[in-house]
């Protein structure tokens, strides 16, 4: 079992070349933490996906597929150009398409004003990039080392992600999603 020594205020004061005392550093830390409300985590794609899944009451199997897709995309540098909320939306969209699941229109419309933050073009670009990266991951030998993601979902959910193929979608599918702006 590994043990990591916890840094202390005296060591941090030393690093500042004694510009600040340990007690000054502790006081400043208290101020910063209170200003941040002790919220030190930034939302990520999984966070946004969980919000979408909860609001839209997405079935568990679709949620597992979407989580799997987000996990796969965490391995891709190219997806970093998109906001996490957009990546989560694209993952949910593709998961719904894979399972041929349609979100309840009434529920979707009741939350659309909160979810409609991107244009259809931005969404389409993200979904298209997502699908292209996914296709590459399935066919390129460089991506064989992503077996950890496949095994995680196979062991935890009995879900065989390697056999899942990127779905076909059309322009009207993009237009029927959260986003109404062009």
Secondary structure, 3 states (H helix, E strand, C coil): CCCCCCCCHHHHHHHCCCCCCHHHHHHHHHHHHHHCCCCCCCCCHHHHHHHHHHHHCCCHHHHHHHHHHHHHHCCCCHHHHCCHHHHHHHHHHHHHHHCCCCCCHHHHHHHHHHHCCCEHHHHHHHHHHHHHHHHHHHHCHHHHHHHHHHHHHHHHHCCCHHHCCCCCCCHHHHHCCCCCEC
